[in-house]
Amino acid sequence: MQHRILIAEDDMDISRLLSRILEVQGYQTLQAFSGTEALSLIEHGEPDLLLLDLMLPGLSGEELLCKLREERRCSFPVLILSAKSALGDKVALLKNGADDYITKPFEPEEVIARIQAALRRAGSPSRQQPEVLTYHNLMLYPDSRKVLVNHRELSLTAHEYQLLYLFLQSPEKVYSRESLYELVWQGGYYGENNTVNVHVSNLRKKIREADASQEYIRTVYGIGFRLC
């Protein structure tokens, strides 16, 4: 299964950016916009890692960290995201149970690298990515980026592979064209752009040539696409 990461950040733009960055890397994300909401989500199912802003409404980031470490004794990593850059602030939070501290503004590459390092240290094997994702007669190997349909290897472009990877990670999810464009191409979507339609059409054609007996990707009219 995917690693599940909870983003506790009250700035919607930053939260959306983090979610997009992480989902492209293969993580499942949850979003909370207050400390109280984050605590409620944790009580319903612990994440594998928490990205925690300090200036949250309701429970502040510091208060939530104390509750998690002192009262609940949660063992998952907590990475602080904050505009506070003073050494004293960083040291105090690390002493109080934070696993790492990322200063805003941040670079996406640094966030991903620190998350990967924290998950390795935590050693949570239960949510490691599977060696293969399967659907009907299709098999996708994340480590080698190889895709087989009826034991025939498909030659996919980088964007076609990423689209298929997203679909297979969440088989029940309907992806809008806007979300697919933002996740795969990591740019703004302006409605008239036909890029997503073309790439999905090419992906369907390549799969159908290897297996005409099954429908793999369905158009949800007025919304986007999903696995059948």
Legacy VTK file of the C-alpha trace (Angstrom):
# vtk DataFile Version 3.0
C-alpha trace
ASCII
DATASET POLYDATA
POINTS 228 float
0.000 0.000 0.000
0.932 3.663 -0.374
2.422 5.682 2.434
-0.284 7.983 3.783
0.784 11.518 4.658
-1.327 13.997 6.601
-0.776 17.662 5.712
-1.805 19.989 8.566
-1.605 23.423 6.942
-4.186 26.215 7.067
-2.989 27.968 3.899
-5.055 26.301 1.164
-2.587 27.160 -1.611
0.371 25.656 0.265
-1.677 22.603 1.267
-2.784 22.034 -2.317
0.793 22.442 -3.591
2.125 19.921 -1.072
-0.638 17.463 -1.875
0.108 17.710 -5.590
3.857 17.285 -5.073
3.365 14.217 -2.888
0.756 12.517 -5.067
3.036 12.791 -8.096
5.640 10.928 -6.032
3.165 8.132 -5.295
2.009 9.119 -1.799
-1.582 9.235 -0.579
-2.428 12.543 1.093
-4.936 13.786 3.652
-5.457 17.484 4.344
-6.351 19.218 7.600
-6.743 22.978 7.918
-6.667 23.233 11.717
-4.962 21.439 14.565
-8.306 20.139 15.783
-9.152 18.665 12.376
-5.711 17.056 12.171
-6.164 15.421 15.581
-9.585 14.095 14.548
-8.162 12.561 11.380
-5.353 10.930 13.351
-7.833 9.464 15.823
-9.693 7.833 12.919
-6.536 6.337 11.440
-2.895 7.167 12.038
-0.935 8.397 9.001
2.559 7.228 8.171
3.860 10.789 8.479
2.577 14.214 9.493
3.600 17.494 7.831
2.746 20.040 10.520
2.469 23.814 10.236
2.855 25.695 13.519
0.397 28.573 13.019
-2.803 26.533 12.928
-6.258 27.621 14.139
-7.763 25.585 16.958
-4.864 23.580 18.321
-1.570 25.168 17.338
1.133 23.030 15.799
3.095 23.066 19.059
0.038 21.976 21.059
-0.779 19.190 18.623
2.797 17.934 18.728
2.680 17.793 22.532
-0.605 15.887 22.485
0.754 13.375 19.999
4.026 12.778 21.789
3.037 13.081 25.455
-0.590 11.942 25.637
-1.081 9.675 22.643
2.537 8.513 22.289
2.196 8.250 18.513
5.229 6.803 16.814
4.857 8.157 13.270
7.296 10.878 12.104
6.302 14.529 12.447
7.954 17.058 10.125
7.486 20.722 10.994
6.793 23.253 8.229
7.247 26.801 9.473
8.327 30.296 8.490
10.082 30.526 11.850
13.770 30.178 11.115
15.341 30.981 14.496
17.639 28.268 15.788
15.940 28.331 19.195
12.547 27.506 17.671
13.981 24.575 15.738
15.860 23.156 18.727
12.819 23.437 21.028
10.523 21.611 18.608
13.044 18.883 17.910
13.445 18.368 21.654
9.656 18.176 22.017
9.344 15.316 19.550
9.524 16.676 16.007
11.562 14.484 13.672
12.638 17.261 11.301
12.125 20.954 10.599
11.586 22.491 7.159
11.679 26.265 6.836
9.254 28.112 4.547
9.587 28.958 1.723
10.672 25.445 0.797
11.830 23.662 -2.341
9.718 20.624 -3.366
12.832 18.483 -3.779
13.863 19.153 -0.178
10.422 18.255 1.163
10.403 14.949 -0.741
13.950 14.099 0.340
13.206 14.776 4.014
9.972 12.762 3.878
11.763 9.826 2.282
14.514 9.979 4.915
11.978 10.152 7.779
10.022 7.175 6.422
13.209 5.157 6.050
14.155 5.909 9.652
10.639 5.012 10.815
10.856 1.722 8.944
7.103 1.326 8.366
6.937 -1.689 6.022
3.156 -2.091 6.095
2.601 0.688 3.564
5.545 0.131 1.259
4.748 0.381 -2.422
3.922 -3.055 -3.837
6.341 -4.636 -6.260
3.600 -4.749 -8.886
0.240 -3.053 -9.488
-2.275 -5.184 -11.372
-5.584 -4.541 -13.116
-7.286 -7.072 -15.410
-4.436 -8.370 -17.595
-2.194 -5.376 -16.938
0.826 -5.372 -14.635
2.838 -2.267 -13.721
6.202 -2.537 -11.951
6.932 0.782 -10.137
10.603 0.036 -9.493
11.452 -0.608 -13.146
8.610 1.498 -14.644
7.725 -1.511 -16.818
4.150 -2.153 -17.957
2.955 -5.517 -19.266
-0.423 -6.299 -20.826
-1.038 -9.982 -21.554
2.690 -10.436 -20.903
3.466 -7.954 -23.676
5.549 -4.940 -22.674
4.104 -1.561 -23.605
6.258 1.285 -24.854
4.883 4.302 -22.971
5.976 7.908 -22.849
6.798 9.366 -19.438
3.433 11.127 -19.263
1.478 8.059 -20.382
3.208 6.012 -17.698
2.460 8.607 -15.015
-1.212 8.732 -16.007
-1.519 4.959 -15.807
0.351 4.903 -12.492
-2.110 7.407 -10.991
-5.122 5.413 -12.217
-3.777 2.145 -10.802
-2.978 3.667 -7.419
-6.602 4.722 -6.886
-8.824 2.415 -8.970
-12.085 3.924 -7.672
-11.097 7.559 -8.106
-12.387 9.791 -10.902
-9.681 12.215 -12.035
-10.728 15.487 -13.628
-8.730 16.721 -16.603
-7.582 19.631 -14.474
-6.255 17.406 -11.691
-4.502 15.086 -14.154
-2.824 18.018 -15.859
-1.694 19.499 -12.550
-0.455 16.159 -11.185
1.345 14.911 -14.286
2.437 18.080 -16.062
2.599 20.162 -12.856
1.219 23.269 -14.494
-1.928 25.355 -14.603
-4.875 24.014 -16.597
-6.854 26.521 -18.696
-9.720 24.414 -19.967
-9.009 24.540 -23.689
-5.806 22.506 -23.398
-6.286 19.135 -25.156
-3.068 17.580 -23.825
-4.742 15.257 -21.313
-7.287 13.940 -23.830
-4.565 13.172 -26.383
-2.353 11.315 -23.900
-5.238 9.301 -22.442
-6.357 8.402 -25.972
-2.843 7.235 -26.888
-2.604 5.248 -23.658
-5.936 3.539 -24.340
-4.846 2.668 -27.884
-1.623 1.040 -26.706
-3.434 -1.011 -24.046
-6.198 -2.024 -26.474
-3.635 -3.263 -29.024
-2.343 -5.672 -26.371
-5.752 -6.593 -24.882
-8.919 -5.858 -26.812
-11.019 -8.045 -24.516
-11.123 -5.560 -21.627
-11.900 -1.877 -21.169
-9.320 -0.255 -18.893
-9.880 3.514 -18.856
-13.371 4.967 -18.972
-14.420 8.527 -19.708
-16.701 10.006 -17.058
-18.540 12.573 -19.152
-18.352 16.105 -17.877
-15.716 15.166 -15.286
-12.694 13.232 -16.526
-11.391 9.679 -16.430
-11.174 6.611 -14.194
-10.390 2.928 -14.418
-13.377 0.852 -15.495
LINES 1 229
228 0 1 2 3 4 5 6 7 8 9 10 11 12 13 14 15 16 17 18 19 20 21 22 23 24 25 26 27 28 29 30 31 32 33 34 35 36 37 38 39 40 41 42 43 44 45 46 47 48 49 50 51 52 53 54 55 56 57 58 59 60 61 62 63 64 65 66 67 68 69 70 71 72 73 74 75 76 77 78 79 80 81 82 83 84 85 86 87 88 89 90 91 92 93 94 95 96 97 98 99 100 101 102 103 104 105 106 107 108 109 110 111 112 113 114 115 116 117 118 119 120 121 122 123 124 125 126 127 128 129 130 131 132 133 134 135 136 137 138 139 140 141 142 143 144 145 146 147 148 149 150 151 152 153 154 155 156 157 158 159 160 161 162 163 164 165 166 167 168 169 170 171 172 173 174 175 176 177 178 179 180 181 182 183 184 185 186 187 188 189 190 191 192 193 194 195 196 197 198 199 200 201 202 203 204 205 206 207 208 209 210 211 212 213 214 215 216 217 218 219 220 221 222 223 224 225 226 227
